[in-house]
Amino acid sequence: MVEGGPAENKGEIDIPLGRLDETRGWWQKPDPNGLPSQSRWSVMGRGDGLTWLALEPITGRTHQLRVHCAAMGFPIVGDNIYGNGPRFGEPSLHLHSREIVVPLSKNKPPVRVVAPVPEHLHERLRACGWNGEEALAPEQVVSHA
């Protein structure tokens, strides 16, 4: 769930990421000299100045989705490091790993894990058109190809 959101319905972000500084540990920043970093996104719904995005990290950088969304001008709701979230309190971070697919080998199907939507996301997801069902319809699932 992001604040505002992109004008388009799908796209890709290609922004290299590097460490913010030595004192901030894992925190990252857009850095032209950083490591390559790509994410795909698709709009799932919009409402109340928010956009429900399906995000797919192509690379696996620390905080990649959070930094990419903030750098594009649509920070994740409740992100108190890269976005406009409060340091403490509501709203908490509105980022949820809904589904993870891990390919193990070409001879076996991938392992697929789906997690229920946490309660703190329900209200804002409904504002963006979520119908409350735990499973996403096939047309809503981001491709893993």
RALIN-V208591 format. One record per run of one state. SS is the DSSP state (2 for helix, 1 for strand, 0 for the rest). FROM is the first residue (numbers start at 1). TO is the last residue. Records with the same first field share a line. If there is no record, write none. Layout:
# RALIN-V208591
SS = FROM-TO / FROM-TO
This chain:
# RALIN-V208591
0 = 1-1 / 4-9 / 15-16 / 20-21 / 25-27 / 31-34 / 36-37 / 48-49 / 58-63 / 72-75 / 77-98 / 103-104 / 106-107 / 109-110 / 115-118 / 128-137 / 141-145
1 = 2-3 / 10-14 / 17-19 / 28-30 / 35-35 / 38-47 / 50-57 / 76-76 / 99-102 / 105-105 / 108-108 / 111-114
2 = 22-24 / 64-71 / 119-127 / 138-140
